[in-house]
Amino acid sequence: MADSSRYYTLAEGCPVANSSTAILARNGQGGGLGLLQDTQLIETLAHFSRERIPERVVHAKAVGAYGEFEALADCTDIMALSFLNKIGKKTPVLLRVSTVGPESGSADTIRDVHGWAMKLYTDEGNLDWVFNNTPVFFIRDPIKFPSLNRSHKRHPQTHMTDSNMFWDFHVGNPEGIHELLHLFSDRGTPKSIRHMNAYSGHTYKFTKEDGSFKYVKIHVKTQQGVENFTREEAIKIAGENPDHLIKDMFEAIENGNFPVWNVFVQVMDPIEAQNYRWNIFDMTKVWPHSDFPLRLIGKLTLNRNPQNYFTDIEQAAFSPSTMAPGFAPSADPVLQARLFAYPDAARYRLGVNYQQLPTNAAKVQVYSPFQRDGAMRFDANYGSDPNYVNSSLKPMRFYNEVNGLSAKSLSVFTEHEKWAAEIASYTSSIAEIDFVQPALLWDVIGKEPGHQGRLIGNLAASIKDVLSSELRQQVYVLFSRVNKELGRLVAEKTESMIED
Ligand code: HEM
């Protein structure tokens, strides 16, 4: 029997008799004129036209899931992060994994870096880890980021992706060579998200209440083992199921086959940073594990699919600036720029009150009364509380009494760090040292049977579409600076593909 207490309504509550009807002035011959009084039809059409919000300018195509982080080691000697202060402590997590350049409707097995955005809803506020599946990056000057991405996206005239632009950018900005080797290796086409690692890339800081800190890099390593597609497999699957990575992850979680990652840190004392061979604020470089071994801190398990993609994943906003006490940014200029770029993007994409959206809201008490009003404010907006600082009318007793915390102990910044700096313009320049780690990576790739050959094939399949032979020569020179044999093999393979 139909439940008469359950019925459709308009968005403001008025019951409607039928979900799919229109009110018309009928002419008796099967036609009819629409009426402005048909609120149901007008609201339905008007809302549909406004369903899309701007997709992320990068990292638009993604899969997301919920899970938990479990602390597996006592780390109190190096940091004050509350979610890591007790072995066995569990913290809820939201993870969003994306490709970078292509749009939301694109195939997710296209060769690309993959983003790894993780929101830890800790008991001292949210902490976002906005990482990639590669340990290095293409640039170290933040102003190049829009150019980098445009060169990987669509040509302004043809609206097609374009190898000429891609390689022209990288010849002109060769500091990306280390990341290029990662991208064109097997790891550029992961077989599934479950079989992929992720890395902070940037140096961050673990801080303690006394103001001391350690530099850290974070590594997220799959327990399922790293597995990748070959170029041919990735291309085939892109045609068969452009949502392959989403499907794999959704179905695994739905079937109770929960993926797990171990989370490690490399830890460096600030004194060691001063004379270290590598600039730790340059994200085109790694810290070799032989210098700074991995230290296990916890594990991540994904165990729940989103209920609704739009509200849980599309409306999620991640930012390296979302930090919990005990975690802080380093002086990496790219990271410093990112601290601005993400909240700025979220305000544009989701609106100024994006932090209130359920997927972004902290799971702890939030009292931030100097952030008021704005479009789509949908909580009590701090009622009559003073909206200006240092009020004698109603001091912020709420904060201290409810939480029992003092602001001093909560600072994410290391109080003793002093900066006396000259304001100077800076553009990084290329030196031979920039090719040392790529050369080591080429050798590491050589240890896996057939991998160097696949890397060369992957590069050639992209470089062959560069029309100018002069630009192609410049690309070969770039790879020769890593290893002469690599440059020669890439040239040979590419030119033979062009002749065929
Ligand atoms: C100057 C350098 C960079 C700038 C300006 C930048 C900017 C952005 C912007 C504007 C977005 C879209 C955010 C949104 O609409 O919500 C984004 C997304 C993202 N970026 Fe970056 N980015 C930079 C470098 C990096 C690096 C080095 C990494 C990884 C280590 C990274 C990882 C990500 C990830 C994972 C996302 C997707 C976040 C999500 O799932 O919502 N980005 N970036």
Boltz pocket constraint, residues with backbone or C-beta under 6 A from the ligand:
constraints:
  - pocket:
      binder: B
      contacts: [[A, 55], [A, 56], [A, 57], [A, 58], [A, 59], [A, 62], [A, 96], [A, 97], [A, 98], [A, 114], [A, 115], [A, 116], [A, 117], [A, 130], [A, 131], [A, 132], [A, 134], [A, 137], [A, 141], [A, 142], [A, 143], [A, 145], [A, 199], [A, 200], [A, 201], [A, 202], [A, 316], [A, 317], [A, 318], [A, 334], [A, 337], [A, 338], [A, 341], [A, 342], [A, 345], [A, 346], [A, 349]]
      max_distance: 6.0
